[in-house]
Amino acid sequence: MANYNHGHYVAEALESVLGQSRPAEEVLVVDDGSTDDSRAVLEGLARKHPSLKVLPNDRNRGANYSYNRALREAAGDYVRPMSADDRAAPGLFEKSMAMLERYPQAGLSTALVSYLDAQGRDLGPCPSPLVAPEARYLSPEDSLRAYLDHGSWVQTFTAIFKRSAMLDAGGYDPEVGHSSDGLLIGALSLRYGACFIPERLAYWRKLDDSFALKNALDPEASRRLIDAFVERLRRDPLFPETYVARYKRDALLNMIYETNRRREALPDWQGEVARFARELPDPTLGDRLFAALMAGGLGLGGLTPKLYGFLRQPATERLRIARRKLGL
């Protein structure tokens, strides 16, 4: 775990790990120069739990540095990188390790996720592709097919990785910022395959002050990160161009969603949405129409991007959204 000033969440996150039915052999927390009460909270937990070790950085060095430090110092064959504000669900370790021990060739395991609000209330399932109706191993070929068909299907919040595979892949790459976990997931699933468990085994606390969401307020920074990720993918022959195009499209669509969601803080939000839409690879007629409407100032207070996003969803997801909106 990498922690920076999450003293008000970190105990809840760690207790969800320490209370697992299959305990972790060790729990490493790199405190990244926190200025709140994180160190006191962590040291108090470490006194009660011998498996918990606190590794303070000499100064704030960032999440990628902290995760790489923990990865190097870990002793186990498998690791589960975790944010200090998220929560593991009961059974995550037991069920994930059962799959990884059954399929030792896999580079990682993944499951489904639910949202948490700032107070820790369960907000329901996070929309995520159901790539298999039952727990199974996806070969590298199956993993690529699942990505091309569904987009990002590996949930970082549930992922347990083979440590040696992560080290061979170079760990967390600072060149691509907060997307470094996505790069690792892609590399490991395409090289070794992945296990998938169709159960919700973790909780993601989706906060508006997270690093990824803050980027929505700086569209140019978001474009630079997307471009850096695309270039990084293209330097690695492991990733075919179809994978690169799918990543870029999904990343731009996500920025359209986040820009619309934060539109009140962006004076030219309609223009930014239009620019993201025009950059979509292999645009459909619907993509072009949407870009034209936004460029013409016809965002209708956010309704146009919402309708565009709704119509892009598979029929089953549209039905789920409609039922939720109608309270069914």
N, C-alpha and C positions, 0 to 999 in steps of 0.2 A: 504494500500500500504506500502511496505517496500522499502526504498530508501537508497542506499549507493553510493555516488559519481556519481549520474546520473543527475546532475544539468542541463546538456545540453539536456536531454530528458524529465525530469519530468513535465515541464510545458505543453508540448504537450500531455503527457499521461493524466494529470489531466484535461486539457481543454476538452478532448474527453469524460470525465466522467461528468464534470460540465455542458456540453452542451447537455446532453441527453434529449430526449422528455419527459421522466419520470425521473425527477431528483432524485438523492440519497438523503435520509434524512440527512445523515452525510457522510463526507469523512474524513477518518483518515489516516494520513501519519506518519509512524514511521521512522524518520531519524536516521539511524544506525551509528552515529558517522562520518558522511561525513566530508571530508577535503577539498572539492571543494566549489562552491558557492551554493550548494543545499539549505542550511538553508535560505539564502537571497531570493532565488527564491520562496521557499515554504512560507515564511512569507509574501512576497509581494502578492502572490495569496490569502493567508488567509485573508489579509486585504480587499480584494475585494469580497470574497466569505464567508459569515458567516457560511456556512455548513462545511467548510474545517478547520480541526484541525490538528496542527503539534505536534507530540509527539516525542521529541528527546530522544534517549537512552543516558545513561551516557558515553558509549563507544561503540565501534563496537562489537556487540554481535551475528551477523549472521542473516540470513533471517528467519530461523525457530523461533528464539526467538522473532523477530520483528513481524512476522505474529501472533504468539500466543498472544503477548501483545495487538495488535489491536483487535484480536478476543475477548479477555476478556473485553476490554474497549468499544466495540461497543454496541450500544443500540438497533439496529434494529433486526428484526426477520430473515432477510436474509442478507448475506454478499457476496461481490464479491472481493476476494483477487486478487491483480493486481501487475504486475511488473512495475517498474518506467520507463521502456523503451518501453512498449507496448502501444497499443491504442485501445479504444473501438470504434466500428462502430456505426453509428446512429441507434437507435432502439433497442440496446442490452437490456437495462433495461426494456423498455416497453414490448417487445415481451417475454422476459424471465419471467418477473413477471406475465404476463397474463397466462402463462402456469403453473407457480408455484401456483398461486391463484386458478386455475382450478383444479389442482391436489395437494392439500396440503399434501398428504402423501409422496410426492417425497422428497428425500434428497437433490437434486440439479437439475439444468437445465444446458444444454450444447448446443452449436451450432458449426458451422464450422469457420475456420480461414483462413486468408490470410497472406502471408509473407510481411514484410517491410525490406528494406535495411537500412544501417546506416543513410542515408539521408532522410528516411521517404518515399521513393518511393515504391509504391505497386508492389510487385514482382509476384502477382498472388496467386492462391489458394495453401494452404498447403495440401498435400495429407492426406486425412482422410476418414475413412469408412463412407459411407452413410447407416446408419443402418435402416433408414425409409425414404420413399419418401415424407412424410409430417410430420408436427409437431405432436408428440404423446408422451404419457407417457409409459415408459417401466417398467414393474413390476420388482421386484428383480430377478425372474426367467428369464424374458426376457433380463434383463441386463447381467446376467451370460451367457446366450446363445449368446448374441451379442459379449461379450468379447471372448468367445471361438471360435466364427466364424470369428471375424474380428481383434482381438487384442484390443489394447487401442483405444477406440472410443470416450471417453469423453475428450474434449479439455479444458485443464486447463485455457487457456486464455479467454474463454467465460463463464466459470463455475460460477454460482451463487448458493450458498449453504444455506441450512437451518442452521442457527447459532446454535440452540440447538443440532442438530444432530452432528455438528462438535465438539462441546464441549463434548458431550457424548462419541464420538470416541476418545477423548483425544487430539484433536488439532494436531498440526504439531509435528511429532516424530523426534527428532534430531538423533536418532539411525540410520535412513536411509538417512540422509543428504538431498540432493536436490530432492530425490524421495519421500519425505514425502507427497507432494500433491497427488502423485499417490496412496499412501496407503489410504489416506482419500477418494479419489474418489472411489476406490474399495470398501471400507467399507460401504460408504453411498449408493452406487448404489446397492450393494448386500443386504443391510438391508432395504432400503426404496424405492428403484427404482429411476428412473431419467427421466426427461423430455428431449426430443431431438428436436431441431429446425434445419431443413436442410437449413440454410442460413448462410452466412459468416458475423458474427456479431462482429469480433474482428480482430486485426492485431498483429502478432508476429514479433518483430524486432529480427531477427536471427543474433546474433553477435558472432564472433569467440572468443571473450574474455569472453563469458558467462561461468558460473561455470560448467555447464553440458558439454560444448564442450571442456573446458580445460582438463576434465578427459580423453579425448581421447589421450592426450599426456602422460598419466600415466596409462597404461593398468592394472597394479597390483592394483592401487587404484580403478579402475573401477570394477575389479573382487571382491574386498572386499565389495564394495557397493552393487553389485548384490547379493552376498552371504548373506549379512546382511538383504537385503530386502526379500530374499527367506526364511530365518530363521524366520523373523518377520511374514511373511504370514503364515508359518506353525504353529506358536504358537496360531493363531486365528482360531477357528473352523469354522468361517464364510467363510473362503476361502478353497474350495475343492482342492484336489491335481491337478485336471485338470487346475484350474486357475493358480496355482503355476507354473506348467510346461509351460503353455502358456506365463506367464510373463517372465520366465527365457529365453525361446527361443527368444522372441521378444527383450529382453534386450541385449542378445548376438549378435543378428543380427544387432541391432543398433550400437553396438560397432564395428562390422565388417565394417559397413558403415562409421562410424566416423574415424576409424583407417585408412581405405583406403583414406578417404578425407584428412587426415592430414599426409599422408605417408612420405612426404618430411622431416618432423620433427622427424620421427621415424626410426632409422637405421635398426631395425629388423622388419619392418612393416609386411613383408610377414609371418614371423614366428609368430608374434602376431595374425594376422588374422587366421592363421592355428590353433593356440591354441584355439581361441574363437570358431572356427567352430567345433573342436573336442569336445568341452564342450556342444554342443547343445543337449538338451534332445530329445529322440526318433528320432535320425538322419535318414534321408532318404538316398537313394543311391546317390542322387545328393549332399547332404550335405557331405557325405564321399568322393565323388570324388573331390569336391571343396576343402576340407581340404587337401587331398593328393596333389592336384595341387599347393596349396599355400605352403605346407611344402617342395615341390620339387623346390621352387623358380620360379614357372611359373605364377607369378602375372601379367606379361606382362604390367608393368607400371601402374597398377590399372585397366586394362581392364577386367581381370578375375573376380574380385569382382563385378564390375559393371554389367557384363553379368549375374553373379549368382544372384545379386539382382533383375535385370530385369526379369529373368525367374521365380522368386518366386512370382511376382505380379500376381493378378488376370488378366484375359484376358482384362477386360475393362480398367484397369489401364495401362497395357502394350500398349493398343491402344492409350490411352491418352498421354503417354510418347512419343510414336513413332510420333504422330501428332505434338507434341510440338517441338521435335527435327527436324522434317521436315518443321516446320514453317507453318503447315496447320491449 
